[in-house]
């Protein structure tokens, strides 16, 4: 039986998709989430998937279950706004998880090349690092490409309509923080002005069949109406996240064999 701990470090914008996968993966014996204001929604989503779940006040409170454990730390989405903040936040959280984990799994893409070289950013933590990758082995660009099923799928949508703003459930929960700060705008009217000048016209819902479809549609319609975009939808995919999790479990198994 495979045993060991996956340290999962993720952005809160992926909270619902990751919770969905973890809750339904029967290889996992227990999911332990480090309590913080940024993991609150994620904890709710995981708890909705049934048992095998606990909340820890501190990573140092973690104790292995004897099976496959996942120890989760959720980082705030606003770290994306400053490259140095994201790198430092990821490093600090990874170092804390590394004290208790055998493998580190990142719920991040390159995020504007901030994490394009995770071995350089995190190489000194001394653990195998599993990152989400495209089918050709390249690291996923960002969370949108991740839930679309890869960078190629993202480019296909951009070719259809260059002025596309992609919507996911997690992104919609945090869009005001992300959008106003990402564009360096002081308020929503300024964001509208920027969108108008840069040719954005389509809001594209990325439907992975995770979460409440009615709420997703309503929030997407509100966003599209706010910025006077037309609303479209496309099928998403969790296969890259699934593959990354499978790789993390397989890596644990290989470490088990070496120990044996």
Secondary structure, DSSP 8 states (H G I E B T S, - for coil): ---EEEEEEEEGGGHHHHHHHHHH-TT-SEEEEE--TTSHHHHHHHHTT-SSEEEESSGGG----SSEEEEEEEE-GGGGGSHHHHHHHHHHHHHHHHTT-SEEEEE---TTTTTTTHHHHHGGG-SEEE--B-TTS-B--SHHHHHHTSHHHHHHHHHH-SSEEEE-HHHHHTHHHHHHHHTT-SSHHHHHHHHHHHT--EEEEEE-S-S-HHHHHHHHHHHHHHHT-EEEEEE---HHHHHHHHHHHHHHHHHHHHH-
